[in-house]
Amino acid sequence: MGNFVQKITSLVIISCLLFINSSQAQTTFGFKGGVNFPSWKVSLNGIDINTSNSTTYMIGGFLNYPLSDNVSIKPELLYQVMGSKYDTSSIVQNYIAVPLLFKFDITDLLFFEAGPQFSILLGASAKSDTTVKKSDFKSTDFQFVFGGGIKLTQNIHSGFRYGYGLSNILSSNNTSLFQGEGMNATLKNNSLSVFLSYAF
């Protein structure tokens, strides 16, 4: 996974260097927020299990730097609440997420965006299970995110985004989740988000 992250990061940096002087358009920044529907993909001894979606939220800001007339690079900084409904408990994970996206303007109204997302775990808890804690999960997460949307006005955009988990977030030190499964258990974050953004 480390080599994969390095390759993605290198590709993004090279792309930026190639196109950074190709556009005279103005860099914009803004804020965004929305509803998040996270879930887990769990593998227990090779058997995949998809858990139920939770309903949470995400909020943060972004920059939009044009590389050409129709392509821009869009780094974001988000506070994103992840987790899932597992067994009889609703588990919440709080992350600082940093997506680094390429945005493609398909038409004057429609856009598509995709890229890697790196997240840092701030905390974890469960409403009905006090044994769930932050140390049950790894401190970082890596996803590939993609989505699209519509430009409601020049400044206001609405859209959706799906985050596909690429890294196992279950700590080898966990004592409260999937007991007895040991290292045969893996857990990945997935999420569907619906958002509204405002650009200045």
C-alpha positions, 0 to 999 in steps of 0.5 A: 500500500505504501508503494501505491500511495507514493505512485499516486502522489508522484503522479499528482505532483508531476501533473501539477508541474506539467500544467501549472503554467497552462492556465490564466484562470483565477484560483478560487476557494470555498466551503462545503458541507453535506450528508455522509453515508459511510459503511464498512467492507469487512472480510472475515477469513476471506468472506466479505461482509458489507455492513449497514450504512450510517448517516453522518456528515462532513464539512470543510473547505477547498481550493480550485486551481485551474490547469486548463480551461476544463481541468483543475486540481482541487485539494480539500480539507474536510472533517468527515464522520465515518463508521458503520452499524455493526452488530447491535452498535452504531460505531463512529469514527472521526477523521480529518480527510485530505482529498486531492482531486482532479476536476473535469468540467464536462459542460458549463453545468456538469462536472466530474472529479476523482483522486486519492484521499488520505485521512487521519483518525481523530477518535472512535466510539460506539453508542452502546459499546464502551469497549470500542476505542480509537486504538481498535483502528489504524491511525490513517486511512486511504481511499480513492474518491470519485463523483460529480455534480451540477453548477446551480450558479457560478458560485454554488455547486451541488454533487455527490461523491463515493469513497472506496476504501483501499487500506485495512483500517482495523488495528492488529491490537484491537480487542473489541471488534471481531474477537477470535478472528485475529489477523484474518479480519480486514476492514475498509471504509466506504462512503457515499456523500451528498454535498453543497459547496460555495466558491468565492 
